Amino acid sequence: MYSPADGKLAVSLARRAIEAHLNGKEPRPPAEVPATFRRKSGVFVTLNSYPDRELRGCIGYPEPIMPLAEAITDSAVSAASRDPRFDPVTAKELSRIVVEVSLLTPPELVKVKSPADYLSTIIIGRDGLIADNGFGRGLLLPQVPVEQGWDVHEFLDHTCMKAGLPAAAWAEKGTRLYRFTAEIFDEREPGGNVEARPLAAPKSG
């Protein structure tokens, strides 16, 4: 569990990294950070326009492969400048963007006896998903199906499509599904107060 102070620091690190990048400086996390931020962790940084909160960039690390402070810094710059779906964020535009940081648990393989069991095993509002069949790999954060109003079947379909697979690939042999949870912190307004973002009450089916 991350504290409100951790969430505030995570979002601050992300915004400061983007600001440094846009000012032509090399983004670096501070030398002194809490022990939590020195441990390896997965993270995603999401940028949304303000006030309509349309997606403007989202990139991160699903696996805990680097210290959290470094992962936040790198993901923030990537979300602002390397998301292939969007043009790079400009310095002028940053004042109209809110920063969201999702702190992830390590992905774990979802083990079921048959693909139909995914429908009762995956929980909307709790689980993020990764679909992987060796040729394509796609991830959707746990807040995505909540925002879109999807049920579990739709969540499975869209995760497979994110991987470049057919929607029903989750029911095919050779497709593996991994799940993870996330603690989400975001700005209420650009550069403003940071709050933990609650998801909808978990539901299945």
Contacts in CASP RR format, 6 or more apart in sequence:
PFRMAT RR
TARGET T0000
AUTHOR 0000-0000-0000
METHOD contacts of the structure
MODEL  1
MYSPADGKLAVSLARRAIEAHLNGKEPRPPAEVPATFRRKSGVFVTLNSY
PDRELRGCIGYPEPIMPLAEAITDSAVSAASRDPRFDPVTAKELSRIVVE
VSLLTPPELVKVKSPADYLSTIIIGRDGLIADNGFGRGLLLPQVPVEQGW
DVHEFLDHTCMKAGLPAAAWAEKGTRLYRFTAEIFDEREPGGNVEARPLA
APKSG
1 183 0 8 1.000
2 10 0 8 1.000
2 36 0 8 1.000
2 103 0 8 1.000
2 183 0 8 1.000
2 185 0 8 1.000
4 194 0 8 1.000
4 195 0 8 1.000
4 196 0 8 1.000
6 34 0 8 1.000
6 36 0 8 1.000
6 37 0 8 1.000
6 103 0 8 1.000
6 185 0 8 1.000
7 101 0 8 1.000
7 103 0 8 1.000
7 183 0 8 1.000
7 185 0 8 1.000
7 194 0 8 1.000
7 196 0 8 1.000
8 185 0 8 1.000
8 194 0 8 1.000
9 33 0 8 1.000
9 34 0 8 1.000
9 37 0 8 1.000
10 37 0 8 1.000
10 43 0 8 1.000
10 68 0 8 1.000
10 72 0 8 1.000
10 101 0 8 1.000
10 103 0 8 1.000
10 185 0 8 1.000
11 99 0 8 1.000
11 100 0 8 1.000
11 101 0 8 1.000
11 185 0 8 1.000
11 186 0 8 1.000
11 187 0 8 1.000
11 194 0 8 1.000
12 194 0 8 1.000
13 29 0 8 1.000
13 30 0 8 1.000
13 37 0 8 1.000
13 69 0 8 1.000
13 72 0 8 1.000
13 73 0 8 1.000
13 76 0 8 1.000
14 45 0 8 1.000
14 72 0 8 1.000
14 73 0 8 1.000
14 75 0 8 1.000
14 76 0 8 1.000
14 99 0 8 1.000
14 101 0 8 1.000
15 76 0 8 1.000
15 99 0 8 1.000
15 187 0 8 1.000
15 191 0 8 1.000
16 27 0 8 1.000
17 27 0 8 1.000
17 29 0 8 1.000
17 72 0 8 1.000
17 73 0 8 1.000
17 74 0 8 1.000
17 76 0 8 1.000
17 77 0 8 1.000
18 27 0 8 1.000
18 76 0 8 1.000
18 77 0 8 1.000
18 79 0 8 1.000
18 80 0 8 1.000
18 89 0 8 1.000
18 94 0 8 1.000
18 99 0 8 1.000
19 94 0 8 1.000
20 26 0 8 1.000
20 27 0 8 1.000
20 28 0 8 1.000
21 27 0 8 1.000
21 77 0 8 1.000
21 80 0 8 1.000
21 81 0 8 1.000
22 80 0 8 1.000
22 89 0 8 1.000
22 90 0 8 1.000
22 91 0 8 1.000
22 94 0 8 1.000
23 91 0 8 1.000
27 73 0 8 1.000
27 74 0 8 1.000
27 76 0 8 1.000
27 77 0 8 1.000
28 73 0 8 1.000
29 37 0 8 1.000
29 69 0 8 1.000
29 70 0 8 1.000
29 72 0 8 1.000
29 73 0 8 1.000
30 69 0 8 1.000
33 69 0 8 1.000
36 68 0 8 1.000
37 67 0 8 1.000
37 68 0 8 1.000
37 69 0 8 1.000
37 72 0 8 1.000
38 67 0 8 1.000
38 68 0 8 1.000
38 69 0 8 1.000
39 64 0 8 1.000
39 67 0 8 1.000
39 68 0 8 1.000
40 64 0 8 1.000
40 65 0 8 1.000
40 66 0 8 1.000
40 67 0 8 1.000
40 68 0 8 1.000
40 71 0 8 1.000
41 64 0 8 1.000
41 67 0 8 1.000
41 68 0 8 1.000
41 71 0 8 1.000
41 103 0 8 1.000
41 104 0 8 1.000
42 60 0 8 1.000
42 61 0 8 1.000
42 62 0 8 1.000
42 63 0 8 1.000
42 64 0 8 1.000
42 65 0 8 1.000
42 68 0 8 1.000
42 71 0 8 1.000
42 103 0 8 1.000
42 104 0 8 1.000
42 106 0 8 1.000
43 60 0 8 1.000
43 61 0 8 1.000
43 68 0 8 1.000
43 71 0 8 1.000
43 72 0 8 1.000
43 75 0 8 1.000
43 101 0 8 1.000
43 102 0 8 1.000
43 103 0 8 1.000
43 104 0 8 1.000
44 58 0 8 1.000
44 59 0 8 1.000
44 60 0 8 1.000
44 61 0 8 1.000
44 62 0 8 1.000
44 75 0 8 1.000
44 101 0 8 1.000
44 102 0 8 1.000
44 104 0 8 1.000
44 141 0 8 1.000
44 182 0 8 1.000
45 58 0 8 1.000
45 59 0 8 1.000
45 60 0 8 1.000
45 72 0 8 1.000
45 75 0 8 1.000
45 76 0 8 1.000
45 78 0 8 1.000
45 79 0 8 1.000
45 99 0 8 1.000
45 100 0 8 1.000
45 101 0 8 1.000
45 102 0 8 1.000
46 55 0 8 1.000
46 57 0 8 1.000
46 58 0 8 1.000
46 79 0 8 1.000
46 99 0 8 1.000
46 100 0 8 1.000
46 101 0 8 1.000
46 102 0 8 1.000
46 141 0 8 1.000
46 186 0 8 1.000
47 55 0 8 1.000
47 56 0 8 1.000
47 57 0 8 1.000
47 58 0 8 1.000
47 79 0 8 1.000
47 80 0 8 1.000
47 89 0 8 1.000
47 97 0 8 1.000
47 98 0 8 1.000
47 99 0 8 1.000
47 100 0 8 1.000
48 54 0 8 1.000
48 55 0 8 1.000
48 56 0 8 1.000
48 97 0 8 1.000
48 98 0 8 1.000
48 100 0 8 1.000
48 186 0 8 1.000
49 55 0 8 1.000
49 56 0 8 1.000
49 96 0 8 1.000
49 97 0 8 1.000
49 98 0 8 1.000
50 96 0 8 1.000
50 97 0 8 1.000
50 98 0 8 1.000
50 189 0 8 1.000
50 190 0 8 1.000
51 189 0 8 1.000
53 98 0 8 1.000
56 86 0 8 1.000
56 89 0 8 1.000
56 97 0 8 1.000
57 79 0 8 1.000
57 80 0 8 1.000
57 83 0 8 1.000
57 85 0 8 1.000
57 86 0 8 1.000
57 89 0 8 1.000
58 79 0 8 1.000
58 83 0 8 1.000
58 141 0 8 1.000
59 75 0 8 1.000
59 78 0 8 1.000
59 79 0 8 1.000
59 82 0 8 1.000
59 83 0 8 1.000
60 71 0 8 1.000
60 74 0 8 1.000
60 75 0 8 1.000
60 78 0 8 1.000
60 79 0 8 1.000
61 71 0 8 1.000
61 74 0 8 1.000
61 75 0 8 1.000
62 104 0 8 1.000
62 107 0 8 1.000
62 130 0 8 1.000
62 139 0 8 1.000
62 180 0 8 1.000
63 106 0 8 1.000
63 107 0 8 1.000
64 104 0 8 1.000
64 106 0 8 1.000
65 71 0 8 1.000
66 74 0 8 1.000
68 103 0 8 1.000
72 101 0 8 1.000
76 99 0 8 1.000
80 88 0 8 1.000
80 89 0 8 1.000
80 94 0 8 1.000
81 88 0 8 1.000
81 89 0 8 1.000
82 88 0 8 1.000
89 97 0 8 1.000
94 190 0 8 1.000
95 190 0 8 1.000
96 190 0 8 1.000
97 190 0 8 1.000
98 186 0 8 1.000
98 187 0 8 1.000
98 188 0 8 1.000
98 189 0 8 1.000
98 190 0 8 1.000
98 191 0 8 1.000
99 186 0 8 1.000
99 187 0 8 1.000
99 191 0 8 1.000
100 184 0 8 1.000
100 185 0 8 1.000
100 186 0 8 1.000
100 187 0 8 1.000
100 197 0 8 1.000
101 184 0 8 1.000
101 185 0 8 1.000
101 186 0 8 1.000
102 141 0 8 1.000
102 143 0 8 1.000
102 182 0 8 1.000
102 183 0 8 1.000
102 184 0 8 1.000
103 182 0 8 1.000
103 183 0 8 1.000
103 184 0 8 1.000
103 185 0 8 1.000
104 180 0 8 1.000
104 181 0 8 1.000
104 182 0 8 1.000
105 180 0 8 1.000
105 181 0 8 1.000
105 182 0 8 1.000
106 180 0 8 1.000
107 130 0 8 1.000
107 178 0 8 1.000
107 179 0 8 1.000
107 180 0 8 1.000
108 178 0 8 1.000
108 179 0 8 1.000
108 180 0 8 1.000
109 176 0 8 1.000
109 177 0 8 1.000
109 178 0 8 1.000
110 118 0 8 1.000
110 121 0 8 1.000
110 122 0 8 1.000
110 177 0 8 1.000
110 178 0 8 1.000
110 179 0 8 1.000
112 118 0 8 1.000
112 121 0 8 1.000
115 170 0 8 1.000
115 171 0 8 1.000
115 172 0 8 1.000
116 171 0 8 1.000
118 152 0 8 1.000
118 156 0 8 1.000
118 170 0 8 1.000
118 177 0 8 1.000
119 152 0 8 1.000
119 153 0 8 1.000
119 156 0 8 1.000
119 204 0 8 1.000
119 205 0 8 1.000
120 204 0 8 1.000
120 205 0 8 1.000
121 204 0 8 1.000
122 129 0 8 1.000
122 152 0 8 1.000
122 155 0 8 1.000
122 156 0 8 1.000
122 177 0 8 1.000
122 179 0 8 1.000
122 204 0 8 1.000
123 202 0 8 1.000
123 203 0 8 1.000
123 204 0 8 1.000
124 145 0 8 1.000
124 146 0 8 1.000
124 150 0 8 1.000
124 151 0 8 1.000
124 152 0 8 1.000
124 155 0 8 1.000
124 200 0 8 1.000
124 202 0 8 1.000
124 203 0 8 1.000
124 204 0 8 1.000
124 205 0 8 1.000
125 142 0 8 1.000
125 143 0 8 1.000
125 145 0 8 1.000
125 146 0 8 1.000
125 199 0 8 1.000
125 200 0 8 1.000
125 201 0 8 1.000
125 202 0 8 1.000
125 203 0 8 1.000
126 142 0 8 1.000
126 181 0 8 1.000
126 199 0 8 1.000
126 202 0 8 1.000
127 142 0 8 1.000
127 179 0 8 1.000
127 180 0 8 1.000
127 181 0 8 1.000
128 139 0 8 1.000
128 140 0 8 1.000
128 141 0 8 1.000
128 142 0 8 1.000
128 144 0 8 1.000
128 179 0 8 1.000
128 180 0 8 1.000
128 181 0 8 1.000
128 182 0 8 1.000
129 139 0 8 1.000
129 140 0 8 1.000
129 155 0 8 1.000
129 156 0 8 1.000
129 159 0 8 1.000
129 177 0 8 1.000
129 178 0 8 1.000
129 179 0 8 1.000
130 137 0 8 1.000
130 138 0 8 1.000
130 139 0 8 1.000
130 159 0 8 1.000
130 177 0 8 1.000
130 178 0 8 1.000
130 179 0 8 1.000
130 180 0 8 1.000
131 137 0 8 1.000
131 138 0 8 1.000
131 156 0 8 1.000
131 159 0 8 1.000
131 160 0 8 1.000
131 162 0 8 1.000
131 163 0 8 1.000
131 165 0 8 1.000
131 169 0 8 1.000
131 170 0 8 1.000
131 175 0 8 1.000
131 176 0 8 1.000
131 177 0 8 1.000
132 138 0 8 1.000
132 163 0 8 1.000
132 175 0 8 1.000
132 176 0 8 1.000
132 177 0 8 1.000
132 178 0 8 1.000
133 163 0 8 1.000
133 165 0 8 1.000
133 169 0 8 1.000
133 172 0 8 1.000
133 174 0 8 1.000
133 175 0 8 1.000
133 176 0 8 1.000
135 165 0 8 1.000
136 163 0 8 1.000
136 164 0 8 1.000
136 165 0 8 1.000
137 163 0 8 1.000
138 159 0 8 1.000
138 160 0 8 1.000
138 162 0 8 1.000
138 163 0 8 1.000
138 164 0 8 1.000
139 159 0 8 1.000
139 162 0 8 1.000
140 155 0 8 1.000
140 158 0 8 1.000
140 159 0 8 1.000
140 162 0 8 1.000
141 182 0 8 1.000
142 180 0 8 1.000
142 181 0 8 1.000
142 182 0 8 1.000
142 199 0 8 1.000
143 182 0 8 1.000
143 184 0 8 1.000
143 197 0 8 1.000
143 199 0 8 1.000
144 150 0 8 1.000
144 155 0 8 1.000
144 158 0 8 1.000
145 151 0 8 1.000
145 154 0 8 1.000
145 155 0 8 1.000
145 158 0 8 1.000
146 199 0 8 1.000
146 200 0 8 1.000
148 154 0 8 1.000
148 158 0 8 1.000
150 158 0 8 1.000
151 205 0 8 1.000
152 204 0 8 1.000
152 205 0 8 1.000
153 205 0 8 1.000
156 170 0 8 1.000
156 177 0 8 1.000
157 167 0 8 1.000
157 168 0 8 1.000
157 170 0 8 1.000
158 167 0 8 1.000
159 170 0 8 1.000
159 177 0 8 1.000
160 166 0 8 1.000
160 167 0 8 1.000
160 168 0 8 1.000
160 169 0 8 1.000
160 170 0 8 1.000
160 175 0 8 1.000
161 167 0 8 1.000
163 169 0 8 1.000
165 175 0 8 1.000
169 175 0 8 1.000
170 177 0 8 1.000
183 196 0 8 1.000
184 196 0 8 1.000
184 197 0 8 1.000
184 199 0 8 1.000
185 194 0 8 1.000
185 195 0 8 1.000
185 196 0 8 1.000
185 197 0 8 1.000
186 194 0 8 1.000
186 195 0 8 1.000
186 197 0 8 1.000
187 193 0 8 1.000
187 194 0 8 1.000
188 194 0 8 1.000
188 195 0 8 1.000
END
